[in-house]
């Protein structure tokens, strides 16, 4: 979820047309391209799953994540779609962290808190299969 900030000036309206020159326009395009690349590189949700005795990190870059689970804590994967399988998720894995937030059985978190943490993190991901 993104926060939006706004700022209002005091009742004074000023209109001014600004036309970019060729050099400034090229610089602006270069800045926009770098910012877009930084956002794309920064997009990703790292979750950790427990599979047997092994912790398995999985990074999701898009939603949906591609797995289902029963509505109880801890979250145990019950079914995996091809998208989830491609990310490395397997049926039977237990979700232990969402980003830096511990959500496994040892965390003591209730299902509602775990689901909320997962949902908020997933909502930040772009929609579509990757």
N, C-alpha and C positions, 0 to 999 in steps of 0.2 A: 504494500500500500504506500502510496506516495503522499507526502505532505505538500500542500500548496500554500504559498505565502503571497500576500498581495500588499501593496502599499498605495495609499491614496494621497495625492497632493491636495493642498488646501485650495478650494474653489477656483484656482487660476488655470485657464486653459491656454496652452501654447501649441500652435501648429507649425511644423517646420518639415518641409520635404527634404530628404537627404538622398542624393543619388550617389551610389558607390562608383568610384573610378575603377578602371580595369584592374589595377594592382591591388586595391583594397578588396575588390570582389574575389580575386584569386586567393588572397589571404583568408578571407572569410570562409571560402569553400574548403580550404585546407584545414582550418580549425574545425569546421563542422565534421569533416571526414575523420580527423583524429578523435574527436569526441565520440562519434558513432562507433569507431573501432574500440575505444576504451570501454564503452558501455557493453558492447558485444562480448569483449573478453571478460568483463567483470560479472556478466550474467551467469548465474549458476547457483545451485543449492546443493551443498554437500550434506548428505545424510550418512549415518553409520548404522549398519545392520549387524546383528549377531547371527552367525551361521555356524551352528555347532559350538566349537570353542574359539572361533575366529571372528574378529571384528573386520567387517568389510565396508570400506568407504565407497560410496556411490555418489557421483555428481550428476544432478539433473540439470539440463539446460533449457528445457521446455516443459509445458504442462499439456495434457495430463501426464502424471508420472508413470502410469501403466501397471498399477497393481491394485489389488483390493484386499480388504481386511475386515474382520468382525469388529463391531463397535464396542470394544473393550480394551482396557490397558492391561498388559503391554500390547502394542500393535504387532500382530503376527501376520505376515503376508499369506493370504489364502489362494490367490490366483494372480497370474502375471500375463500381461499382454506382450506382444512382440516389442513394443516400445520399452516396457520395463525390463524385459529380458536383455535387450540391446544395451541397457544401462548397467546390467549386472545383477538385477534383482531376481531372486528365486523364491518359490513357494517355501514356506517354513521359516524364512528369515524373520528376526525380531528387530523392529526399529528401536535403536538405542539413543540416537541423537538426531536433531534437526538443526543443522548449522552448529552453533555452539551450545544449544540447549539440550541438556540430557532429558530424555523422555522414556528411557527403559524402566523396567520393573524397579531397579535400585533407586530411581529418582523419586519414587513415592508419589508421582503425579497421577491424578485422576484422568480418566479417559477424556473428559471434556477439555481439560487443560492441554493434554497431548494433541488432541485433534485441532484445537485452536492454534497452537504453535505451528503445526504442520500446514494448516490452511493458510495462515498469514504468510508463511514463507513461500508456499506454492503460488499464491496470488501475485507475487512479485515476478514470477517467471513469465516469459512470453508464451502465448498460446500457439500450439502447433507441434507436429511431430518433428523430431530432429534425428 
